[in-house]
Amino acid sequence: MRRRFFGAGAGIVEKYLMLTSLHIENIAVIRRADVDFRAGFSALTGETGAGKSLLVDSINLLLGNRVSRELVRSGEEQATVSAVFEELSEPVLRALAEMGFPCEDATLMIQRTLTADGKSQTRLNGQTVTQAIQRRVAGMLVSIHGQSDSQKMLQKAAHLTLVDAYVKPDAELSAYREVYNDYCEACRRWELLSRDASEILRRREMLKYQIADIDALKLRDGEEEAAEKERDRLLNLEKINQNSDLAYRCLSGGEKVSAVSLLRRARSAVAALGSTVEGAEELLDRLDRAESELFDIAETVAGFADDDREDPTARIDRLEGRLDAISKLKRKYGATVAEVLAFRDRAAAELDSLDCSDEKRAALEADCKRLRADVEHYAALLHEKRSAGVKVITKKVTETLAFLDMPKVRFEIELTACEPNANGTDDAEFLIASNPGEPLLPMVRIASGGELSRIMLALRSVLNDRDGAETVIFDEIDAGVSGKTSRKIGIKLMEAAKNAQVLCVTHSAQIASLADTHYRVSKTERDGRAETNVEILSGDDRVEEIARILGGIEVTRVQREAAREMIDEYRTAGN
């Protein structure tokens, strides 16, 4: 979901609202802090050592990154950081649902606790999860670019995905994957038939043995349950016979007395009442029905007794032998008779495929060759579209780097051929040469943290929010640059904030003055211990902070006027 937001100098823009609140307890000098974040571009400033980097460290803790247990505030048993992310985008919601974390209200809370002995626990919406899951989820939400960047844009495995997110080759990729899947299936079937002859022979003999082993028992679905029932009956045969005989004699088979004989005597007595008692005729009818029912029950009970002349012990032995044979098959081929029979069917199908003719093998080989040609054709179309997109990305990133006063930096996206896979036959990698005459190298090998942060900003400016994370944090991106360059960086941060929530820890007045929201991080003393506080600045307080950053032992009127002018410059332009 997107919200309309009035950005500084940008008019009304659409924003993703992601990280809305951050709660920190016992992280170094931060005893307790609650920060409510807003959409757009936010700047965090403060004196050196006030604790700005601790906010980034706290979010790093939520990302599942390794942190030192020394981060726990001295004297405390544990530290806790929790964050609430609201109005998550549809792709993030789908990914969370697939991982077993549905968010019906599009809100997710991540909490991580770190103990003084280095142990940690993470919860997503109250559910304990592993750090692997934590890193996967948090990586979709937050991206941090700083002095030791290790986020998605640096990872070669993500580069082709980022290119495709910009190029959007949906039609070409869909057509390629359809024929690629057919090609893989045809090759799988051909390879099955083209195994080494001795291996095929061994497999054929094994399948024949398994099929014969199962067929020899002539299994029938459900027979195991019937055999177990009959065995149990035979084991209790003496008891069944005794009780059946007793019941039969009591009902109708007794020599002197039985239920039927007593019923007949009762009927004679009722009949003697004749017409002298009203309702006697109806009772006679009921007694007749009762006699018939008793006869039926007696015959049924008599049938329970076993009148087979065969020795029950022999019959039990036969049943036990059958059940034992079935059990042996189950240990080899399946947990139930049904599974054993299903195994037999699969074995027969595989045996049939192994016994296929040379013509069938040749036909499959021809299919593989034909489909391989189709794969290469559609892969070429996909490569063509990607190549065109790569040129556009390269040009825009280069222009952005020049705007950020890095005109000598060379950026290229290298597309190399690879074996066909689900994404085509292209492999992509982002390469950088920081200085003239230097070779292009993978971005992960760039040494300068400040330089890398500006390169990340340039990429985000071109790719917008297509690396997936919708909250982007830049930690001291202005390190070692001039005021003019800092202003340009701020402008690009504003542009990036049109498509993502952007937070920037900065010492630059030129950057901070462009922020939609300005946070000041300060250190105070309480009960003899240092504590870090975070507050939103506005009006004169913000002017005072920008003036402080501009420099000088004492803030002067000139600095305040310069600060106010810097704040108003792009706001006025936007209106």
Secondary structure by P-SEA (a helix, b strand, c coil): cbbbbbcccccbbbbbccccbbbbcccccccbbbbbbbccbbbbbbcccccaaaaaaaaaaaaccccccccccccccbbbbbbbbccccaaaaaaaaaacccccccbbbbbbbbcccccbbbbcccccccaaaaaaaaaacccccccccccccccccaaaaaaaaaacaaaaaaaaaaaaaaaaaaaaaaaaaaccaaaaaaaaaaaaaaaaaaaaaccccaaaaaaaaaaaaaaaaaaaaaaaaaaaaaccccccccaaaaaaaaaaaaaaacccccaaaaaaaaaaaaaaaaaaaaaaaaaacccccccaaaaaaaaaaaaaaaaaaaacccccaaaaaaaaaaaaaaaaaaaccaaaaaaaaaaaaaaaaaaaaaaaaaaaaaaaaaaaaaaaaaaaaaaaccccbbbbbbbbbccccccccbbbbbbbbcccccccccccccccaaaaaaaaaaaaaaacccccccbbbbccccccccaaaaaaaaaaaaaaacccbbbbbcccaaaaaaccbbbbbbccccccbbbbbbbbbcaaaaaaaaaaaaccccccaaaaaaaaaaaaaaaaaac
